[in-house]
Amino acid sequence: MKSKISYWLNLLWSCIVAFTFPICFGLIYLNLTGYAKGYSYNLGGEKDISVLLGVIELIIWLVFALPSNLYVFSKTKKNGRKYLYMLIALYVILAVGCIFLTGGFAAYTKGVFNIE
């Protein structure tokens, strides 16, 4: 019983991480590349700080996301490939759902990668 509760709590946390992944990825990417204030703005001396913040954000995100994801995937893999594929599909659906809720793929690619 305790292991099932642990699994479901980790699965819930992993779903939250999967849902917020596009936002976190966008913020980390923009900070690491130095475009945190937008593509038309020159950060100048602030670029070093932006990259440092990007590295810190990446480490924090990995600390929060990696352990629960590894636990959930390892436990689900023991149940069979079908369940593993369903879990991967759930993660993709949650990430795509977040992108749609924040304005769609066009807005996401424009905001993060400056692609129109």
C-alpha positions as CSV (number, residue, x, y, z in Angstrom):
1,M,0.0,0.0,0.0
2,K,2.8,2.4,0.9
3,S,4.5,1.7,-2.4
4,K,1.3,2.4,-4.4
5,I,0.8,5.8,-2.6
6,S,4.4,6.6,-3.3
7,Y,4.0,5.7,-6.9
8,W,0.8,7.8,-7.4
9,L,2.3,10.8,-5.6
10,N,5.4,10.6,-7.8
11,L,3.2,10.2,-10.9
12,L,1.2,13.3,-9.9
13,W,4.4,15.3,-9.4
14,S,5.7,14.0,-12.8
15,C,2.5,15.0,-14.5
16,I,2.9,18.5,-13.0
17,V,6.5,18.6,-14.2
18,A,5.4,17.4,-17.7
19,F,2.7,20.0,-17.9
20,T,5.0,22.9,-17.0
21,F,7.9,21.6,-19.1
22,P,7.3,24.0,-22.1
23,I,7.3,27.0,-19.8
24,C,10.4,25.9,-17.9
25,F,12.2,24.9,-21.1
26,G,11.4,28.3,-22.6
27,L,12.7,30.3,-19.6
28,I,15.9,28.1,-19.3
29,Y,16.6,28.4,-23.0
30,L,16.1,32.1,-23.1
31,N,18.4,32.6,-20.1
32,L,21.1,30.3,-21.4
33,T,21.2,31.9,-24.8
34,G,21.1,35.4,-23.4
35,Y,17.8,36.5,-24.9
36,A,15.9,36.7,-21.5
37,K,14.6,40.2,-22.2
38,G,13.7,39.5,-25.8
39,Y,15.4,39.2,-29.2
40,S,15.4,42.9,-30.0
41,Y,17.1,43.9,-26.8
42,N,20.9,43.8,-26.3
43,L,21.7,42.6,-22.8
44,G,25.4,43.7,-22.9
45,G,27.0,43.1,-19.6
46,E,23.9,41.4,-18.2
47,K,24.4,38.5,-20.5
48,D,26.8,36.7,-18.1
49,I,24.2,37.0,-15.3
50,S,21.5,35.7,-17.6
51,V,23.6,32.6,-18.5
52,L,24.3,32.0,-14.9
53,L,20.6,32.2,-14.0
54,G,19.9,29.8,-16.9
55,V,22.4,27.3,-15.5
56,I,20.9,27.6,-12.0
57,E,17.4,27.2,-13.3
58,L,18.4,24.1,-15.2
59,I,20.0,22.6,-12.1
60,I,16.9,23.4,-10.0
61,W,14.6,21.9,-12.7
62,L,16.6,18.7,-13.0
63,V,16.6,18.3,-9.2
64,F,12.8,18.6,-9.1
65,A,12.0,16.6,-12.2
66,L,14.6,13.9,-12.6
67,P,14.1,11.8,-9.4
68,S,10.4,11.4,-9.7
69,N,10.5,10.8,-13.4
70,L,13.1,8.1,-13.0
71,Y,11.1,6.5,-10.2
72,V,7.8,6.5,-12.2
73,F,9.4,5.3,-15.4
74,S,11.3,2.4,-13.7
75,K,8.1,1.3,-11.8
76,T,6.0,1.6,-15.0
77,K,8.5,-0.3,-17.1
78,K,8.1,-3.3,-14.8
79,N,4.4,-3.5,-15.8
80,G,5.1,-3.8,-19.5
81,R,5.8,-1.7,-22.6
82,K,2.2,-0.9,-23.2
83,Y,2.0,1.1,-19.9
84,L,5.3,2.7,-20.6
85,Y,4.1,4.0,-24.0
86,M,0.9,5.2,-22.4
87,L,2.9,7.1,-19.8
88,I,5.1,8.7,-22.5
89,A,1.9,9.6,-24.4
90,L,0.5,11.2,-21.3
91,Y,3.6,13.3,-20.9
92,V,3.4,14.5,-24.5
93,I,-0.3,15.3,-24.2
94,L,0.3,17.3,-21.0
95,A,3.2,19.3,-22.6
96,V,1.2,20.0,-25.7
97,G,-1.8,21.0,-23.6
98,C,0.3,23.5,-21.8
99,I,1.5,25.0,-25.1
100,F,-2.1,25.3,-26.3
101,L,-3.2,26.9,-23.0
102,T,-0.4,29.5,-23.3
103,G,-1.4,30.6,-26.8
104,G,-0.6,27.8,-29.2
105,F,2.4,26.7,-31.1
106,A,2.8,29.9,-33.1
107,A,2.9,32.0,-30.0
108,Y,5.3,29.6,-28.3
109,T,7.8,29.4,-31.2
110,K,7.6,33.2,-31.5
111,G,8.2,33.8,-27.9
112,V,10.9,31.3,-27.3
113,F,12.7,30.8,-30.7
114,N,11.7,34.1,-32.4
115,I,10.2,32.0,-35.3
116,E,7.2,33.5,-37.1
